[in-house]
Amino acid sequence: MSNNEIKMLPDKIIISKTDVKGKILYVNKEFCRISGFDRTELIGEPHNIIRHKDMPRGIFRLFWQTLQSGNEFNGFVKNYCKNNDYYWVFATVSPWFGADGKTLQGYFSARRLANPEGVKFFSDIYKTMLVQESGLSGSESLNDSMAHLTQLCENRGLSYDQLAVHYQTR
Ligand SMILES: Cc1cc2nc3c(=O)[nH]c(=O)nc-3n(C[C@H](O)[C@H](O)[C@H](O)COP(=O)(O)O)c2cc1C
């Protein structure tokens, strides 16, 4: 099985839409092209179908906390392809609401080619988080690894979201 990095094209965006729990409701063509999954293999599945094992769980805890507190999430994510390849993206995820503009229907994610400097910076942090997560059990380890991440960002006077945007746009 291959394990190559696939590079997103600079002019493309990968889009998906989920329900409130993260079950996939929509994917665009570029999602299928990069991931190697057919649309029929993705619709109705939980979004962790493309989770890469190098992504620490602590980052997803922060991800869900951010969304559930009504905020948009920006971040660097390594994703898994069906043939075991992987690709890095800079993802922007936001809530989408029903016709009343108030009732949460789910979430919407748009992913772009990730800035290589950001990939280098965050992949090193994610590695440390993974080691922390393997040393402890359950939710304690997630809280620890998430605290490691937020502390690192706070040391620079920024939130994770702000630091991610900073690395993507520099
Ligand atoms: C709109 C939306 C997009 C998501 N996109 C990704 C993604 O690209 N890659 C990923 O690993 N998880 C993504 N997730 C998070 C997954 O739902 C899941 O929380 C994560 O993969 C961690 O898996 P786990 O919950 O089994 O630990 C997304 C969630 C939502 C709501």
The ligand as an SDF file (V2000), in Angstrom:
LIG
                    3D

 31 33  0  0  0  0  0  0  0  0999 V2000
  -17.9410   19.7000    8.7440 C   0  0  0  0  0  0  0  0  0  0  0  0
  -16.9320   18.7380    9.3470 C   0  0  0  0  0  0  0  0  0  0  0  0
  -15.7830   18.4470    8.6540 C   0  0  0  0  0  0  0  0  0  0  0  0
  -14.8320   17.5750    9.1850 C   0  0  0  0  0  0  0  0  0  0  0  0
  -13.7190   17.3160    8.4470 N   0  0  0  0  0  0  0  0  0  0  0  0
  -12.8030   16.4350    8.9220 C   0  0  0  0  0  0  0  0  0  0  0  0
  -11.6490   16.1270    8.1610 C   0  0  0  0  0  0  0  0  0  0  0  0
  -11.4140   16.6650    7.0730 O   0  0  0  0  0  0  0  0  0  0  0  0
  -10.7800   15.2230    8.6860 N   0  0  0  0  0  0  0  0  0  0  0  0
  -10.9730   14.6240    9.9020 C   0  0  0  0  0  0  0  0  0  0  0  0
  -10.1350   13.7980   10.3140 O   0  0  0  0  0  0  0  0  0  0  0  0
  -12.0590   14.9210   10.6570 N   0  0  0  0  0  0  0  0  0  0  0  0
  -12.9640   15.8060   10.2000 C   0  0  0  0  0  0  0  0  0  0  0  0
  -14.0660   16.1200   10.9700 N   0  0  0  0  0  0  0  0  0  0  0  0
  -14.1130   15.6370   12.3720 C   0  0  0  0  0  0  0  0  0  0  0  0
  -14.6750   14.2340   12.5020 C   0  0  0  0  0  0  0  0  0  0  0  0
  -16.0710   14.3150   12.5890 O   0  0  0  0  0  0  0  0  0  0  0  0
  -14.1190   13.5320   13.7770 C   0  0  0  0  0  0  0  0  0  0  0  0
  -14.4660   14.2480   14.9250 O   0  0  0  0  0  0  0  0  0  0  0  0
  -12.5880   13.3660   13.7340 C   0  0  0  0  0  0  0  0  0  0  0  0
  -12.1870   12.7350   12.5490 O   0  0  0  0  0  0  0  0  0  0  0  0
  -12.0520   12.5830   14.9180 C   0  0  0  0  0  0  0  0  0  0  0  0
  -12.5190   11.2970   14.9180 O   0  0  0  0  0  0  0  0  0  0  0  0
  -13.1140   10.6400   16.2450 P   0  0  0  0  0  0  0  0  0  0  0  0
  -14.3080   11.4780   16.5850 O   0  0  0  0  0  0  0  0  0  0  0  0
  -13.4370    9.2390   15.8790 O   0  0  0  0  0  0  0  0  0  0  0  0
  -12.0260   10.7500   17.2720 O   0  0  0  0  0  0  0  0  0  0  0  0
  -15.0380   16.9640   10.4560 C   0  0  0  0  0  0  0  0  0  0  0  0
  -16.2180   17.2670   11.1550 C   0  0  0  0  0  0  0  0  0  0  0  0
  -17.1450   18.1440   10.6240 C   0  0  0  0  0  0  0  0  0  0  0  0
  -18.3900   18.4940   11.4190 C   0  0  0  0  0  0  0  0  0  0  0  0
  1  2  1  0
  2  3  1  0
  2 30  2  0
  3  4  2  0
  4  5  1  0
  4 28  1  0
  5  6  2  0
  6  7  1  0
  6 13  1  0
  7  8  2  0
  7  9  1  0
  9 10  1  0
 10 11  2  0
 10 12  1  0
 12 13  2  0
 13 14  1  0
 14 15  1  0
 14 28  1  0
 15 16  1  0
 16 17  1  0
 16 18  1  0
 18 19  1  0
 18 20  1  0
 20 21  1  0
 20 22  1  0
 22 23  1  0
 23 24  1  0
 24 25  2  0
 24 26  1  0
 24 27  1  0
 28 29  2  0
 29 30  1  0
 30 31  1  0
M  END
$$$$
